[in-house]
Amino acid sequence: MVLRANSPNFPPRGSRLVTAPAIEPVTATELRTELRTDATALPDAEANGIIAQARNMIEEMTALALINQTWRLTLDQWPGYIEPWWDGVRQTSITELTGGRPRVITFPRYPLSSVTSVLTFDEAGASTSHTVATYFVVDTENRPGRLGLKAGQLWPTATQAINAIQIDYVAGFGATAAAVPPVLRAAVLGLSAYYYDHRGECDMRQAYAKSGAGDSASAYASRGV
């Protein structure tokens, strides 16, 4: 008999930030230079707040993560886990039985840097941790990044009714501003300057659209490079 209900076409995917980036892709000094002002007119705290707003907006609109940050993805069940009615016994990898390409998980934030933990939950809510290197193949080359099964492995049992799988991962170009592509750093700087020059005039999304900074960031994200 079927152990789990069939998946909807677009199963729920929870996504939330666990650890924010430790630094911003541009500095308060760089923003002041762009604006041709000084620390008296634009103190560090205010400048850093504006930069964080700009970086957050670009990341939200493009699904990019600029500086390394930890995110949590939660799923109800593993991809493609649709059991037909069947009789008898079978014992092998599900991908060998069904054929075709192995099913994978894609991550909502990219570029993917690493997968740090995978937890599954049973009906009682008890969690089990699974060693990433033992069960999974992590693809950091493609964007979005992917998580797949190693040959001969099965998806770990996850029987909790909802949010049965919890995956923590790191997304970002690196831990330093120098690791962020120059076009994206320029987009953050340009949007930050626009926010400062037009503070109080319009909401953030309007500013993002008018500044033009989002054009280069979106173009970069759409290239998948």
VMD Tcl script that draws the C-alpha trace (Angstrom):
set ca {
  {0.00 0.00 0.00}
  {1.02 3.62 -0.35}
  {3.04 4.84 2.61}
  {2.77 8.54 1.82}
  {0.24 10.57 -0.13}
  {1.18 11.56 -3.66}
  {3.08 14.85 -3.98}
  {1.30 17.90 -5.38}
  {2.80 19.37 -8.53}
  {4.39 22.15 -6.47}
  {5.03 20.80 -2.96}
  {5.56 23.28 -0.11}
  {9.14 24.45 0.38}
  {10.00 26.43 3.50}
  {12.98 28.74 3.23}
  {14.40 30.98 5.95}
  {17.63 32.67 6.86}
  {19.51 31.04 9.74}
  {22.76 33.02 9.82}
  {23.09 36.39 8.13}
  {26.29 37.37 6.31}
  {29.03 38.61 8.64}
  {29.91 41.59 6.43}
  {28.46 43.59 3.57}
  {29.79 43.52 -0.03}
  {30.68 47.23 0.11}
  {31.89 49.38 2.99}
  {30.61 52.59 4.53}
  {33.75 54.34 3.23}
  {33.03 53.18 -0.32}
  {29.48 54.49 -0.08}
  {30.66 57.86 1.22}
  {33.16 58.06 -1.65}
  {30.39 57.31 -4.14}
  {28.22 60.04 -2.59}
  {31.15 62.47 -2.17}
  {30.30 63.03 1.48}
  {31.98 62.44 4.84}
  {31.45 60.56 8.09}
  {29.81 63.58 9.71}
  {27.01 63.68 7.14}
  {26.83 59.90 6.82}
  {28.07 58.01 9.91}
  {29.10 54.36 9.66}
  {25.95 53.03 11.36}
  {23.64 54.83 8.93}
  {25.76 53.92 5.92}
  {25.93 50.26 6.88}
  {22.16 50.18 7.39}
  {21.56 51.57 3.91}
  {24.01 49.09 2.38}
  {22.29 46.19 4.15}
  {18.92 47.34 2.81}
  {20.27 47.53 -0.72}
  {21.96 44.14 -0.51}
  {18.81 42.55 0.93}
  {16.66 44.00 -1.85}
  {18.98 42.75 -4.59}
  {19.13 39.31 -3.00}
  {15.35 39.10 -2.59}
  {14.68 40.17 -6.17}
  {17.27 37.86 -7.76}
  {17.45 34.88 -5.31}
  {21.20 35.46 -5.11}
  {23.25 35.36 -1.92}
  {26.24 37.66 -2.15}
  {28.31 37.10 1.01}
  {28.17 33.58 2.54}
  {25.03 33.04 4.63}
  {23.24 30.00 6.04}
  {19.71 29.14 4.94}
  {17.29 26.38 5.96}
  {15.16 24.52 3.42}
  {12.26 22.43 4.73}
  {10.34 19.89 2.67}
  {7.38 17.60 3.35}
  {8.96 14.73 1.41}
  {11.78 13.87 -0.95}
  {11.54 14.82 -4.64}
  {9.61 12.46 -6.88}
  {8.48 10.37 -3.93}
  {5.23 9.21 -5.53}
  {4.48 5.60 -4.73}
  {2.08 3.80 -7.07}
  {-0.08 0.96 -5.78}
  {1.92 -2.25 -6.01}
  {2.12 -5.82 -4.69}
  {5.17 -7.88 -3.83}
  {8.64 -7.12 -2.55}
  {11.33 -4.95 -4.05}
  {14.80 -4.14 -2.76}
  {17.03 -1.76 -4.70}
  {17.56 1.91 -5.37}
  {14.30 3.59 -6.34}
  {16.08 5.30 -9.25}
  {17.05 1.90 -10.66}
  {13.42 0.79 -10.56}
  {11.91 3.88 -12.10}
  {14.67 4.71 -14.60}
  {15.28 8.11 -16.05}
  {17.28 10.91 -14.48}
  {17.87 10.79 -10.73}
  {15.61 13.19 -8.89}
  {17.33 16.08 -7.14}
  {16.61 18.92 -4.74}
  {17.34 22.46 -5.91}
  {18.03 25.26 -3.46}
  {16.16 28.57 -3.53}
  {19.28 30.67 -2.83}
  {22.39 30.52 -4.96}
  {25.24 30.13 -5.63}
  {25.33 27.06 -3.40}
  {28.55 26.82 -1.39}
  {27.92 23.74 0.77}
  {25.27 21.62 2.48}
  {25.97 21.54 6.19}
  {23.26 19.26 7.60}
  {20.30 17.08 6.64}
  {17.70 16.11 9.24}
  {14.61 13.95 8.85}
  {11.70 13.67 11.27}
  {9.42 10.73 12.12}
  {5.75 10.73 13.15}
  {6.67 11.51 16.77}
  {8.76 14.50 15.74}
  {12.07 12.82 16.57}
  {14.92 13.91 14.31}
  {17.67 11.86 12.65}
  {20.83 13.45 11.28}
  {22.30 12.07 8.05}
  {25.93 12.48 7.02}
  {25.92 14.50 3.82}
  {29.07 12.88 2.41}
  {27.63 9.38 2.94}
  {24.23 9.77 1.31}
  {24.33 12.70 -1.04}
  {26.07 14.33 -3.97}
  {26.25 18.12 -3.71}
  {26.35 20.11 -6.95}
  {27.83 23.57 -6.44}
  {28.57 24.11 -10.14}
  {25.01 24.58 -11.39}
  {22.79 27.46 -10.40}
  {20.65 26.83 -8.55}
  {22.72 24.25 -6.68}
  {21.48 20.70 -6.35}
  {21.44 17.81 -3.89}
  {21.14 14.27 -5.23}
  {21.55 10.71 -3.99}
  {24.79 8.80 -4.31}
  {24.62 5.60 -6.36}
  {23.03 2.77 -4.39}
  {21.64 5.02 -1.65}
  {17.97 5.55 -0.80}
  {16.35 8.73 0.39}
  {16.38 8.60 4.22}
  {13.04 7.83 5.85}
  {11.04 10.98 6.59}
  {7.51 10.24 7.82}
  {6.41 13.35 9.68}
  {3.24 14.68 8.04}
  {4.70 18.11 7.21}
  {8.21 19.58 7.32}
  {9.68 16.08 7.49}
  {13.02 17.15 5.98}
  {15.27 20.00 7.09}
  {18.37 20.95 5.11}
  {20.80 23.67 6.18}
  {23.07 25.04 3.49}
  {25.48 27.89 2.84}
  {24.87 30.13 -0.15}
  {27.13 32.91 -1.35}
  {30.12 33.78 -3.51}
  {32.47 33.71 -0.52}
  {33.17 35.12 2.93}
  {34.78 38.36 1.71}
  {33.64 41.29 -0.38}
  {36.39 40.52 -2.90}
  {34.67 37.21 -3.70}
  {31.52 38.97 -4.92}
  {31.51 39.69 -8.68}
  {32.26 43.37 -9.38}
  {28.97 43.91 -11.24}
  {27.02 42.85 -8.13}
  {29.12 45.00 -5.81}
  {28.48 47.92 -8.15}
  {24.74 47.17 -8.06}
  {24.74 47.26 -4.24}
  {26.75 50.49 -4.23}
  {24.53 52.13 -6.82}
  {21.30 51.14 -5.08}
  {22.68 52.26 -1.71}
  {23.52 55.67 -3.18}
  {20.04 55.92 -4.68}
  {18.45 55.05 -1.34}
  {20.44 57.77 0.36}
  {19.73 60.43 -2.26}
  {16.02 59.61 -2.36}
  {15.39 58.63 1.26}
  {11.77 59.19 2.24}
  {10.56 59.67 -1.33}
  {9.35 56.16 -2.25}
  {9.24 52.59 -1.08}
  {12.17 50.21 -1.49}
  {10.81 48.30 -4.49}
  {10.12 51.51 -6.37}
  {13.66 52.67 -5.64}
  {15.06 49.34 -6.80}
  {13.19 49.67 -10.09}
  {14.11 53.31 -10.66}
  {17.77 53.13 -9.68}
  {18.75 50.79 -12.50}
  {20.99 48.85 -10.10}
  {18.66 45.90 -10.32}
  {19.10 45.62 -14.09}
  {22.70 44.46 -13.90}
  {22.02 42.22 -10.90}
  {19.04 40.57 -12.59}
  {20.97 40.15 -15.83}
  {23.78 38.50 -13.92}
  {21.40 36.15 -12.10}
  {19.58 35.18 -15.31}
  {22.83 34.14 -16.97}
  {23.34 31.43 -14.32}
  {27.11 31.99 -14.29}
}
mol new
graphics top color blue
foreach p $ca { graphics top sphere $p radius 0.5 }
foreach p [lrange $ca 0 end-1] q [lrange $ca 1 end] { graphics top cylinder $p $q radius 0.2 }
display resetview
